[in-house]
């Protein structure tokens, strides 16, 4: 689905990531960890085509991103749902319209959209916040809304960048359970996090591979994390 082969990324002549190889197979669950500034967000951007590598190959569903046009990358990215760390919303639109925005932008709105949207909002526990504006939401509600927005196009892969970074432990566990449930439905999931307690808690719920970025390279963290 997503393949990185000897990938490197440099910015301004400085190497940020080097010699990274990874295959995200269908239905797998991965954690990506490492210290702040190690390059976790940059790595995720390479995985969904927001950045193109300066060395090596990134293939999204069998297609090398280096040779893809901007429109082709955007089309391919519909199969990848991204939960961004900063959870940006349009504050003047109600939550339901914010969540449905990827459908609107991609022109995939349909007569049954409202039913699917209600079902998704209920699944993340926000059915009573449908008409709320983003500034009225708590941190946990914003994170669950971000997850719902990432899922609205029914992607094959979910990439989440520090999805529990700004919420308490109880909400972290709730978000984790949602992501584990998605994995059990056959979705490929990767969570970038520095929260080792979250990773340890996940081990009782899902078989997850833990990867670590250290010294600009990707390493398997091992079972003793």
C-alpha positions in Angstrom: 0.0 0.0 0.0 2.7 2.5 1.1 6.3 1.5 0.4 9.5 3.4 1.2 12.7 2.2 -0.3 16.0 3.8 0.8 14.2 7.1 1.3 16.1 10.2 2.2 14.8 13.7 2.8 17.0 16.9 3.0 16.0 20.5 3.5 18.3 23.3 2.7 21.1 20.9 2.1 20.8 19.3 5.6 19.8 15.7 5.8 16.8 15.2 8.0 16.1 11.5 7.2 18.3 9.0 5.5 18.1 5.4 4.1 14.5 4.7 5.4 12.8 1.5 4.1 9.3 0.4 5.2 6.2 -1.4 3.8 2.8 -0.7 5.3 0.9 -3.8 4.4 -2.9 -4.0 4.4 -4.4 -4.4 7.9 -1.3 -3.7 9.9 -0.9 -1.4 12.9 2.2 0.6 13.5 3.5 3.1 16.0 6.1 5.6 15.1 8.1 7.1 17.9 11.2 9.1 18.6 12.1 12.4 20.4 10.7 15.7 19.4 12.3 17.0 16.3 13.4 13.5 15.1 11.3 13.8 12.0 8.1 12.0 12.7 5.9 14.5 11.0 8.2 14.7 8.0 8.1 10.9 7.7 4.3 10.9 7.7 4.3 13.6 5.1 6.5 11.4 2.9 4.0 8.5 3.5 1.1 10.5 2.1 2.8 12.4 -0.6 2.8 15.9 0.9 6.6 15.8 0.5 8.6 14.1 -2.1 11.8 12.3 -1.2 15.2 13.8 -2.1 16.5 10.2 -2.4 15.1 6.7 -2.8 11.5 5.9 -3.7 8.1 6.3 -2.1 5.3 4.3 -3.7 1.7 4.9 -2.9 -0.5 1.9 -4.0 2.2 0.9 -6.5 2.8 4.3 -8.0 6.1 6.2 -7.5 5.2 9.7 -6.1 8.2 11.3 -7.8 6.6 10.8 -11.2 3.1 11.8 -10.2 1.6 15.2 -11.0 0.2 17.3 -8.2 -3.4 16.3 -9.3 -2.4 12.6 -9.4 -0.9 12.8 -5.9 -4.1 14.5 -4.6 -6.3 11.8 -6.2 -4.1 9.0 -4.7 -4.3 10.6 -1.2 -8.0 10.1 -1.1 -7.2 6.5 0.0 -5.2 7.9 2.9 -6.8 9.5 5.9 -4.6 11.9 7.9 -5.2 13.1 11.4 -3.0 16.2 11.7 -1.4 17.3 15.0 -2.8 20.8 14.8 -6.5 19.9 14.0 -7.3 22.9 11.8 -11.0 23.6 11.2 -13.0 26.4 9.6 -14.3 28.1 12.6 -17.4 29.7 10.8 -18.7 26.3 9.7 -20.6 23.9 11.9 -18.8 20.7 12.8 -20.8 18.5 10.4 -19.7 20.7 7.4 -16.1 20.6 8.6 -16.1 16.8 8.8 -17.7 16.5 5.4 -15.3 19.0 3.8 -13.1 16.4 2.1 -16.3 15.0 0.4 -17.2 18.5 -0.8 -13.7 19.4 -2.1 -13.3 16.1 -3.9 -16.8 16.3 -5.5 -17.9 13.0 -4.0 -21.0 14.3 -2.2 -23.9 12.0 -2.7 -27.6 11.7 -1.7 -26.7 9.3 1.1 -24.0 11.5 2.4 -26.1 12.8 5.3 -26.8 9.2 6.5 -23.1 8.3 6.3 -22.1 11.5 8.1 -24.6 10.9 11.0 -23.3 7.3 11.4 -19.7 8.5 11.5 -20.5 11.3 13.9 -22.2 8.8 16.2 -19.3 6.4 16.0 -16.8 9.1 17.3 -19.4 10.2 19.9 -20.1 13.6 18.5 -23.7 13.3 17.2 -24.8 15.9 19.7 -22.2 18.3 18.4 -23.2 18.3 14.8 -24.2 22.0 14.7 -21.5 23.2 17.1 -18.8 25.5 15.8 -15.2 24.4 16.3 -14.3 27.0 18.9 -17.0 25.5 21.1 -15.4 22.1 21.2 -13.1 20.6 23.9 -9.6 19.3 23.0 -10.9 15.7 23.0 -13.9 16.6 20.8 -11.6 18.3 18.3 -9.4 15.2 18.1 -12.4 12.9 17.5 -13.7 15.4 14.9 -10.3 15.3 13.2 -10.5 11.5 13.1 -14.0 11.6 11.7 -12.9 14.0 8.9 -10.0 11.7 8.1 -12.4 8.8 7.7 -15.1 10.5 5.6 -13.7 9.3 2.3 -13.4 5.7 3.6 -9.6 5.5 3.2 -7.6 2.3 3.3 -4.8 3.8 5.5 -5.1 6.1 8.5 -2.0 8.2 9.5 -2.3 10.0 12.8 0.2 12.6 14.0 0.3 12.8 17.8 -3.5 12.3 18.0 -3.4 12.2 21.8 -0.9 15.0 22.4 -3.3 17.5 23.8 -5.8 15.4 25.6 -6.0 13.6 29.0 -5.3 9.9 29.6 -9.0 8.9 29.5 -9.5 10.6 26.1 -6.2 9.1 24.9 -7.6 5.7 25.6 -10.8 6.4 23.9 -9.0 7.6 20.7 -6.8 4.6 20.8 -9.8 2.2 21.0 -11.3 3.9 18.0 -8.1 3.5 16.0 -7.8 -0.2 17.1 -11.4 -0.7 16.0 -10.5 0.7 12.6 -7.6 -1.7 12.3 -9.9 -4.6 13.1 -12.1 -3.5 10.3 -9.1 -4.0 7.9 -7.6 -0.5 7.9 -3.9 0.0 8.0 -3.0 2.4 10.9 0.1 4.3 11.8 0.3 6.5 14.9 3.2 8.9 15.4 3.5 9.5 19.1 6.1 10.2 21.8 3.8 8.7 24.5 5.3 5.4 25.4 2.5 4.7 27.9 0.0 4.8 25.1 2.1 2.3 23.1 2.3 0.0 26.1 -1.5 0.3 26.7 -2.1 -0.6 23.0 -0.2 -3.9 23.3 -3.1 -5.5 25.2 -5.5 -4.5 22.4 -3.7 -5.0 19.1 -0.6 -6.5 17.5 1.4 -3.5 16.7 4.9 -2.9 15.2 6.8 -0.2 17.0 9.2 1.9 14.9 11.6 4.5 16.1 13.3 7.4 14.3 16.8 7.9 15.7 19.9 9.4 14.2 17.9 10.3 11.1 17.1 6.6 10.4 14.2 4.2 11.0 14.7 1.4 13.5 12.5 -1.4 14.9 12.0 -0.5 18.6 11.7 -4.1 19.8 9.4 -5.9 22.2 10.9 -4.4 25.4 9.7 -0.9 24.8 
